[in-house]
Amino acid sequence: MQQVSVSDNLLRPLLISSQAPVSMLAVFIGVIGGISAFGIIGLIIGPVLLTVLVALLRFLADHLSDQA
């Protein structure tokens, strides 16, 4: 069981970062932070929250640059 969770922690950031506009390091931090904050469900919640946060920050930056 331990080997599955270790490989999942290594493979999930690689797979998510290839599909999302977030760097692999940020996704890895999201996975680890999600696990520490939410437990096993944090494997899903952590990267999703991180991706939403990055998208909102990019939207805010675009919105502010359009106003200036």
Sequence and secondary structure as in RCSB ss.txt:
>XXXX:A:sequence
MQQVSVSDNLLRPLLISSQAPVSMLAVFIGVIGGISAFGIIGLIIGPVLLTVLVALLRFLADHLSDQA
>XXXX:A:secstr
 HHHHHHHHHHHHHHHHHHSSS HHHHHHHHHHHHHHHGGGHHHHHHHHHHHHHHHHHHHHHHHHHH 
